[in-house]
Amino acid sequence: MSSSKSLFDAARACLDADTPQAKVELTFACAQAYARGELCIPDDAPAPEPIRMPGRPARPALVHPRELPKRGFGTAEGRAAFVHAIAHIEFNAIDLGWDAVYRFRGLPAQFYADWVGVANDEARHFSLLRERLRELGFDYGDFDAHNGLWEMAEKTAHDGLARMALVPRVLEARGLDVTPGMIVKLRSLGDSATVAILETILREEVAHVAAGSRWYRWYCERAGIDPVPRFRELLAEYARAVLYGPFNFEARSAAGFDDEELRMLEAFVAR
């Protein structure tokens, strides 16, 4: 990669990559190039193009969440469907990391470093899960999936504050709440291989949600906005259908939620 290449162009290329292998390999290459100082952040870059669907493989088919069958962990197919669902979340999360880099301009260098790092982690998580799926006799694309993560990216494309509040701190933070229970269940079934992957993801997702918390507060401070009431307003506007308890207070505290926010979340879902 030439020294004149912009980080925004690299992010866009990763978004456009339309096979899992291409998206993962390009993500790793661009993250390494950025770490070596080979990708610049130009002050005069053109505005980002309007958001659209990132590059996707032909499969999995994207359906409404209600159309996804409920499967238990008890069968090999059920276990694979669960791993596939998590892999799909991580595949989307690669795009969400790169879209934050591509879409939001004029921000501190650390913002871009954080979200390049997130995209790189998500690509590694996806790769681990895809390999596990193959060990189970399946591959990414063998089950239907939904598009909820990317739909929230579209809804928040106009506003970095809303994006930081709602994608890391609502959708991705859901993993902090549900993954510990999944780990317990899989451990009871003797699936230590999947457990090891989920433990890695859970540990690293705390840092990703924390980045969302940090930049949400940064946006609020810059705009002179009180973060807690604004978070409540954004939840009411965008997240009534996607915010569920119970919440993992310990993990969410580690990810930058303060006590007032945690009380507000509980009250919000109790209504």
C-alpha positions in Angstrom: 0.0 0.0 0.0 1.4 3.4 -1.0 2.0 6.0 1.6 -0.5 8.3 -0.1 -3.4 6.0 0.4 -6.1 7.4 2.7 -7.6 5.5 5.6 -11.0 6.5 4.3 -10.3 4.7 1.0 -9.1 1.7 2.8 -12.2 1.6 5.0 -14.4 1.9 1.9 -12.5 -1.0 0.2 -13.1 -3.2 3.3 -16.8 -2.3 3.3 -17.1 -3.2 -0.4 -15.3 -6.5 -0.1 -18.1 -9.0 -0.9 -16.8 -12.4 0.2 -15.9 -13.4 3.8 -12.4 -14.3 2.9 -11.8 -11.0 1.0 -13.3 -8.9 3.8 -11.2 -10.6 6.5 -8.0 -10.5 4.6 -8.4 -6.9 3.5 -9.3 -5.9 7.1 -6.2 -7.5 8.5 -4.0 -5.9 5.7 -5.5 -2.4 6.2 -5.3 -2.6 10.0 -1.6 -3.6 9.7 -0.9 -0.8 7.2 -2.6 1.7 9.5 -0.5 0.5 12.4 2.6 1.0 10.3 1.6 4.6 9.5 1.0 3.8 5.8 -2.6 5.1 5.7 -3.1 8.9 6.1 -6.2 10.7 7.4 -6.5 13.6 4.9 -8.1 16.9 5.9 -9.4 17.4 2.4 -11.1 14.1 1.8 -14.4 14.2 -0.1 -17.5 13.7 2.0 -18.4 10.0 2.6 -20.9 8.6 0.1 -24.4 7.9 1.4 -24.6 4.7 3.3 -25.6 1.6 1.4 -25.4 -2.1 1.9 -21.8 -3.2 2.3 -20.3 -6.0 0.2 -22.0 -9.2 1.1 -21.8 -12.8 -0.1 -24.8 -14.3 -1.8 -25.5 -16.4 1.3 -26.6 -16.3 4.0 -30.1 -15.2 2.9 -31.2 -12.2 5.0 -34.7 -12.6 6.5 -36.8 -11.0 9.2 -35.7 -12.2 12.7 -39.1 -13.7 13.2 -38.5 -16.0 10.2 -35.4 -17.6 11.8 -36.2 -21.0 13.3 -35.6 -21.5 17.0 -33.1 -24.4 17.5 -31.8 -25.9 20.7 -28.2 -26.6 21.4 -28.9 -30.4 21.7 -28.3 -31.4 18.1 -25.3 -30.9 15.9 -27.3 -28.7 13.5 -28.7 -26.6 16.4 -25.2 -26.1 17.7 -23.9 -25.1 14.3 -26.9 -22.7 13.8 -26.0 -21.0 17.0 -22.3 -20.6 16.0 -23.5 -19.3 12.6 -25.7 -16.7 14.3 -22.7 -15.4 16.3 -20.4 -15.5 13.3 -23.0 -13.4 11.4 -23.0 -10.8 14.1 -19.2 -10.7 14.0 -19.2 -10.4 10.2 -21.6 -7.4 10.4 -19.4 -6.0 13.2 -16.4 -5.8 10.8 -18.5 -3.5 8.6 -19.7 -1.5 11.5 -16.1 -0.8 12.6 -15.1 0.2 9.1 -18.2 2.3 8.6 -17.4 4.3 11.8 -14.0 5.0 10.3 -15.3 5.8 6.8 -18.4 7.9 7.7 -17.4 10.2 10.5 -14.8 12.8 9.6 -12.8 15.4 11.3 -12.4 13.5 14.6 -9.4 12.9 16.8 -6.8 10.4 15.6 -7.7 8.1 18.5 -11.2 7.7 17.2 -9.9 6.1 14.0 -7.4 4.0 15.8 -10.1 2.6 18.1 -12.5 1.6 15.3 -9.7 0.2 13.1 -8.8 -1.9 16.0 -12.4 -3.0 16.6 -12.8 -4.0 12.9 -9.6 -6.0 13.1 -10.8 -7.8 16.3 -14.2 -8.6 14.7 -12.5 -10.1 11.7 -10.4 -12.3 13.9 -13.6 -13.3 15.9 -15.4 -14.1 12.7 -12.5 -16.3 11.5 -12.4 -18.3 14.7 -16.2 -18.9 14.5 -16.1 -19.8 10.8 -13.3 -22.3 11.5 -15.4 -23.8 14.4 -18.5 -23.9 12.1 -16.4 -25.9 9.6 -15.3 -28.3 12.3 -19.0 -28.9 13.0 -19.6 -29.7 9.3 -21.1 -26.4 8.1 -19.9 -23.1 6.8 -20.9 -19.4 6.9 -23.9 -19.0 4.7 -25.5 -22.4 5.4 -28.2 -20.8 7.6 -30.4 -17.8 7.1 -29.6 -14.6 9.1 -31.0 -11.2 9.8 -29.8 -7.6 9.0 -30.6 -5.8 12.2 -27.1 -4.6 13.0 -26.6 -2.9 9.6 -30.1 -1.4 9.7 -29.2 0.5 12.8 -26.0 1.7 11.1 -28.2 3.1 8.3 -30.5 4.8 10.8 -27.6 6.5 12.6 -25.5 7.4 9.5 -26.3 11.1 9.9 -25.1 11.4 13.5 -21.9 10.0 15.2 -23.3 10.6 18.6 -26.3 8.4 17.9 -24.1 5.8 16.3 -21.9 5.6 19.3 -24.9 5.4 21.6 -26.8 2.7 19.8 -24.5 0.4 17.9 -21.8 -0.4 20.5 -23.8 0.5 23.6 -27.1 -1.3 22.7 -26.7 -3.9 19.9 -23.1 -5.0 20.6 -23.6 -4.7 24.4 -26.3 -7.3 24.1 -23.5 -9.8 23.8 -22.2 -8.8 27.2 -25.6 -9.7 28.7 -26.2 -13.1 26.9 -22.8 -14.6 26.3 -22.1 -15.7 29.9 -25.3 -17.8 29.9 -24.3 -19.3 26.5 -20.9 -20.2 27.9 -22.4 -22.0 30.9 -24.8 -24.0 28.6 -22.1 -25.0 26.1 -19.7 -25.9 28.9 -22.4 -28.2 30.4 -22.6 -29.9 26.9 -18.9 -30.4 26.9 -18.2 -28.0 23.9 -15.0 -26.6 25.2 -13.9 -25.4 21.7 -16.9 -23.1 21.3 -16.6 -22.0 24.9 -13.0 -20.9 24.4 -13.9 -18.7 21.4 -16.9 -17.1 23.2 -14.7 -16.3 26.2 -12.2 -14.5 24.0 -15.1 -12.6 22.3 -16.7 -11.6 25.6 -13.4 -10.3 27.0 -12.7 -8.3 23.9 -16.2 -7.0 23.3 -16.1 -5.3 26.7 -13.3 -3.1 25.2 -15.4 -2.5 22.1 -18.4 -1.3 24.0 -16.1 0.8 26.2 -14.9 2.5 23.0 -18.5 3.3 22.2 -19.0 4.7 25.7 -15.9 6.8 25.5 -16.8 8.3 22.1 -20.4 8.8 23.0 -19.4 10.8 26.0 -16.9 12.7 23.9 -19.6 13.7 21.4 -21.9 14.7 24.3 -19.2 16.8 25.9 -18.4 18.5 22.6 -22.1 19.4 22.1 -22.7 20.4 25.7 -25.3 17.6 26.1 -25.9 15.6 29.3 -25.2 12.0 28.3 -27.7 10.1 30.4 -31.0 11.9 29.4 -29.8 12.0 25.8 -29.1 8.2 25.9 -32.7 7.7 27.2 -34.1 9.8 24.4 -32.1 7.8 21.8 -33.3 4.5 23.3 -36.9 5.7 23.0 -36.5 6.9 19.5 -34.5 4.0 18.0 -34.2 1.0 20.3 -37.5 0.1 21.9 -37.7 -3.1 19.8 -34.0 -4.2 20.3 -33.2 -3.4 24.0 -33.8 -6.3 26.4 -32.9 -7.2 29.9 -31.6 -8.7 32.1 -28.4 -6.8 31.9 -24.9 -7.9 32.9 -24.1 -5.1 35.3 -20.5 -6.2 35.9 -19.6 -6.3 32.2 -21.5 -3.2 31.4 -19.8 -1.3 34.2 -16.4 -2.5 32.8 -17.6 -1.2 29.4 -18.2 2.3 30.6 -21.8 2.4 31.8 -22.1 4.3 35.0 -24.6 3.4 37.8 -27.1 6.1 36.7 -27.2 4.6 33.2 -27.6 1.1 34.4 -30.6 2.1 36.6 -32.0 4.0 33.6 -31.7 0.8 31.4 -33.5 -1.3 34.0 -36.3 1.3 34.3 -36.5 1.6 30.5 -37.1 -2.1 29.8 -39.5 -2.4 32.8 -42.0 0.1 31.3 
